[in-house]
Amino acid sequence: MEKTKRDSFGSRWGFILACIGSAVGMGNIWLFPMRVSSGGGGAFILLYLLFVVLIGSTGVIGEMSFGRLSKSGPVDAFGYAAKSRGKEKLGQTLGLIPTLGSLALAIGYTVVMGWIFKYTVGTFTGSTLAPTDVDGFMGNFGTMASQYGNNLWQILAVAVTLAILIFGIGSGIEKANKVMMPLFFALFVGLAVYISTREGAIEGYKYIFTIDPKALLDPKTYIYALGQAFFSLSVAGNGTLIYGSYLSDKEDVPGSARNVAFFDTVAAMLAALVIIPAMATAGAELSAGGPMLMFVFLPNLFKTMPGGSVIAIIFFVAVFFAGLTSLINLYEAPIATVQEKLKLKRIPAAAIVCGTGLGISLLIQHIVSDWMDVISIYICPLGAGLAGIMFFWVLGKKVVTEEVNKGRSKALGGWFYPLAKYVFCPVCIIVLIAGALLGGIG
């Protein structure tokens, strides 16, 4: 494959922050605390951390390295791998699965970002905390999440995303993440410190860190912890792969993957340390999760807290940053594919993809939960599994070890390849099957 000059990240930490931004999203903020609550607290966290180590040290490294090797998005990357077996066209066809999966996730995320944008602005104007009780918050959310209920804010969310994407990797995505990710962590650390001073917060901490032995005997705890780690790290054969394609051969991919896994886990733990103790202070149901947590129960809780309007501003601004960085990443894989296959420049490619995403997102506002379930249950693990097979099985040990060790002063140990090939790839299949059986684990 001819490797033409492409846009790239300007610094190693710019790349790492972009990958962290792609991984830190709603899975960390509204799903992880719920999984901790319903999965036995410390028992779930213990298993989650073990799975993060497994996936971070295999799947994340693999997708970054695969992207760097092929210098392309999923379609041409899969074609590059399959070409070695004389099946380039088949590989490119299979590469459409994670590419379309990324676009489909971006479409669903666009709806959610419209909600977040509206609530973030509403914390400054007062409209977000205006309802007087849970029923009022529920009614506001129901109206917003209805068909065509939030058109303006979805359009604005895509406009902001497009404005960043058209500047490319170094001038757009990298610079945006260098600002938004440090601010996200600073804001959530501040919230965690504040919540720790509230009466009753200690009960939330006990819930988080107490290991329930019964949970360790429940197979669902393992499945949900695996699914959470899998999706939280953004391993789906698209986003991490496409960001890796912009890396130079001088970058230490395993080192970058380690940092991404670490900070993504920190983000998830910060969310749990803010949300679960906050709900404990109000005697709320700790197992609540999903959109209702963020758009109904937490705003209702903020309203009752001293300085609640300021807390709401900090929270939703931080969530907006997390959501926007993820949305940027999700749109990038299909944009890169349009550029590669249609030979378009950056601006028209970004406009076509974002315009398509916006148009469909406006039509699915009332069914976005079902939309996201289908994509996360089937398309994401399938894309990750295909990427793993293409890189670790089709390209083979010699190519993989050479690519992974580029830019490193010391080669990875002999454990890496067999662990990735014989453990990570089957894990993708397990996630796919378990997700289908349980109705979603991401």
N, C-alpha and C positions, 0 to 999 in steps of 0.2 A: 504494500500500500504506500502510495506516495504521501509523505508527511509535509504538507504545506504549512507555512507560517500562520499561526493562529494567535488570537489574543491570549493573554496570560495574566496570572496574578503577579503583583509587583514585589511581594514579600512572602516569606514562609508563614508569618503570623496572619497576614491577610487571607491566605488560603485556609488556614486553620479556623479563623474566625468565621469565614464564609461557610465552612463545613459544619461548624457548631451551630451557626444560624439556621442551616438547613435542617439540622436534627432537633433543635429546640423549638417546640411548637405546642399545639394543643394536646398532644399525647403526654407531654410533661406536665401541663398545667391543669387540665380538667380530668385526665384519665389516670395518671399515676397516683394522685392522692386517693382516688376512689379504689384503685386496685390495692393500695396499701391498707385501706380501711377494711375492705371486704376479704382480703387475702391473708389476714392474720398478723398485720402490722410488721413486726421485725422479721417474721418468718418469710414473708413475701420479699422484703428488702434484701435479706440474705441471699435468697435464690436469684433475685433480679441481678444483684451484683456479680454473682458467679456467671450468669448468662451474658452479662455485659462484657466480662473479660473474654469469654469464648468468642462472641461475635465480633467484638472490637479487635481481637487479635487474629481474626481470620477473614470474615466477610468484609469488614471496612477496609482492611489492607488490600484485599483482593480487588474490590471495585475501584479503589483509587489507582492501583497499579495497572489494572486492565485499561482504564481510561487513559492513563499516561502512555501505555504501550501503543494503543491504537490511535491516539491523538484525535479522537472523534467521539460522537455520541453513541448511544446503544446500537443503532442500526448498523453503522459501519464498523463498530467494534465487534459485534457478533459476526458480521461478514468477514472481518479480518481473521477471527479465530477459525471460522468454518472453512475459509479458503484453504487452510492447510490440509483439509480433508476433501478438497474439491467440491465443497458445498457452500460456496460464498452466497449465492442467492437465497438458499434456505436460511443461512445465518442472518442475513439482512431481514428476511421476513420475520424470523423469531425476535429480532431486535426491535420490531415494531411494538411488541407486547409491553416491555417496560417504558417505551417512549409514550405510547398512548395511555399507559397507566399513569405516567407523570402528568400528562395533560388532564386526564380525568380527575386526578387528585387535586390539581390546580383549580379545576372548575368548582369542585366542592369546597375547597379552601377559599375561593373567591367569595362564595356566599357567606362563609363564617367571618372572613375579613370585613365584609360589609357590616355585619352585626357589630364586630369589635370596633370598627371605625365610628359607627354611630354612638355606641356607648362611651367610647373614649372622649369624643367631643361633648357628649352629654354630661360627663363628669365636670366639665368646665362651665357649662350653661345651667346645670342643675336638673336637667330633664331625666338623667339616668337614675337619680335617687328621689325623684318626685313622688312615686307611688307611696302610699301610707302603710301597706301591708303586703304579705306574700301574694295574695290574690291579685293585687294591683300590679306587682312585678310580673306575675304570670301572664296577665292580660297584655301587658306591653310587649313581652317577648312573643306571645302568640300572634299578635298583630304584625310584628316585625318579620316573623318567620313564615308568614302566610305567602301564598302565591302573589308575586309582584309587590310584596310588602316592604321591600327595602331597596328599590331600584337605584335611587340616587347614591346611596352610600356604597353600593357595590361598584358603580361606575367610578366613583372617586377612588376606591381602593385599587382598582385596576389601573387607573390613571397614574397613581403614585408608583405602583409597581412598574408600569411601562416606562415612566420617566427615569427610573433607575436602570432598567434593563437596556435601554437604548444606548447608554454610555458604555456598555460592554463590561468586561470582566474587571480590569484594573481600575478604570475610572468610575464605574458604576457599582457593581456588586461588591467589590472589595472595600471601597470607601464607605459604602452604606453599612456594611457589617462591622467595620472598624469603629463606627460610631454607635450603632444600635446594640451590638452584643455587650460591650462593656457597660452601657447604660442599663440594659436589661438586668445584668447581674447586680449592679450597684443598687438599683431600685428594689429588687427582691431581697437582697441582704438587709436593706433598711426596713422593709416590711417585716422580715423575720425577727429582727431585733425588737421592733415595736410590739409585735404580737407576743413576744416572750414576756413582756411586762404586764400583760393583761391577766386579770384574775381568772383562773380556770384553765389557763393555757397548759399547765402541767399535766392535766389529764390527757390532752392531745399528744404530748410527748411520750407519756407512758404507753399510749395506744400504738404509737409509731414504733417504738423500740423494744416493746415486750414481745418475745417470741412465743407464739402459741404452738405447743407441740402437736396439737391436732392438725394444724394447718400444714405441717411438714409431712403428715401422713395422707394428705388429700392430693390426689393427682392433679386436680384443677389448679391448685396453687402453683405447681410446676409449669403447667401449660400457660397460665396467665402471665407468670413471671417471664417465661421464655418469649411469649408474644410481645409483651411490653418492651423488653430489651431489644427485640428484633426491630420493631417499628420505631422505637425511640431513636435508635441509631441511624435511621434513614437508609437502611440497606434494602434496596428494591430494584437494583439493576439500572437505575437512572440518575438520580441526583448526585450521589457520591461519585459515580463513574464519570459523569460529565465534568464535574469540578476537577477530578483527577486528570482529565484530558488536557487541561490548561497548565499542568505542571511541567517543569523542566526536569531533566534527568539528574540534576544536582540535588533535588529534594529527597529528604529521608521520609519515605511514605509510612513505614511502620511507626516512626516517631510521631508523625502528624496524626495517624490513626489513634495512637494512645492518647494524645491530647484531646482529640475530639470526643472519644469515649469518656474521658475523665470529666470534661466540662459539661457534657450532656447529662451525665449522672449527677453532677453538682446542681445543675438546673432543676432536674427532677426532684432532688432532695429538698432544694430550696422551696419549690412549690408545695411539697408536702409539709414542710416546717412552717409555712405561712398558712395554708388553707386548713389543715386538720386541727391545729391548735386554735385557730380563729373560730372555727365552727364549734369546737369544744367549749370556748368561752361563752357561747350563746346556748349551749345545750342542744345544738342541732344534730341531726342524723349524720354520723360520720361517714356512712357508706354512700352518700349522695355523690353523683358524678355526672359527666356529660355536659351538654350545653346548659341544662337547667342550673347546674352548680354555678356557672360563671355569670349567667344572665338573669337568674332569679334569686337563688339562695344567698350568694355572696353580696350582691347589691343590697338585699334586705338586711343582711348582717352589718354591712358597712354603715347603713343608715342609723343603726342603734349604737354605734361605737363613738366615743369621744373623738372629735376630729375626723369623723367618718368621710366627710366630703374630700378631705385631703388624701386620706388613705385610698379612696376610690380612684382619684386621679392618678396616684402613683401606680396602683395595681393595673389599671387599664392601659396606661401609657406603656408599662413594661410588657403587657400582653400584646399590645399592638406591635411593638418592636419584634417580639418573638414570632408572631404570625406573619409579619411582612417579610422577614428574612426567609422563612420557610416557603412562602408563596413565590418569592423571587427564584429560589432554587427549583421549585416544581415547574415553573414556566421555562427555565433555561434549557432543559433537555430537548423539548420539542422545538424550541427556537433554534438550537444548534442543528437539529436534524433538518429543519426547513432550509437553513443556510447551506448545509452540505448538499442536500439532494436537489434543491431548486436553484442553487447558485445565486442566492439573493444576498444583499448586504444586510447589515445588522438591523437597521431601522425598519425596513419593510418586513423582514422576517418576524421581528418582535411585534410589530403592529398586527400582522396576520394572526399570529398565535394568540396574543392577548385579546384581540378582537373576537376571535372564535370562542375563547374561553369565557369572555364576558357575555356573549350572546347566549351561550348554553346555560351559563350560571343564572341568568335572569329567568330562565324557564323552569329551573329545578329548585327554586327557593323552598318550596313546600315539601319537597321529598329529599332534601339534601342528606338527611341522616341515613336513609336507605341507600342512597347513591354512594356515600362514603363507606358504608358497611360492605357493599359488594366489592368495591375497589380494594379495600384493606384486607378483606378475607381471601380474595382470590388472586387479583392482579399483582399486588405487591410481592407476596411470597413467591409467586410463579416467576416474576421478573428477576428476583434475587436468586432463585434456584437456577434459572437459565444462565444468568451471568456467572454464577459459580461453576456450573458445568462447562461453559465455554472457556473460562479462564483456567480452572484447575484440571479438568478432565480432557478437554479438546486440545488446548495448547500444550499441556504436559509439564512435567516437573522441570525440565531444563529451562524452558522459556520463563516459567513462573518464578523460579528462584533467581534467575538472572535479573528479571525486571524488579522484583521486590527488593533486591539488595542494591540496586542503583542508588547512589547518593549516600550510602551508609559507610561508616568507618569500620563497622564490624557486621558480618553477615548474620542473618537470623539463624537460630539453631535448627537442627534437623527435625525438630518437632513440628515446624510450621506447615510444611506441605501435606503430610499425612493427616494432621488435625483439620486442615482446611478441606481437603478432598474427601476424607472418610467420615468426618463429624459434621462440619458446617453444612456441606451440601445436603446430606440427609436431614439435617435440622430444618432446612427450608421446606422440605416435603412434609415434615412433621407439623410445622406451623400452618401450612396450607390445609392439611387434612383436619387438624385440630380446630382451626378457625372455622372451617365449614361445618364441623360437627357441633361446635359450641355456639355458633352464631356470631363469631367475631372475637378475637383476642387482642387486637391491636388497639 
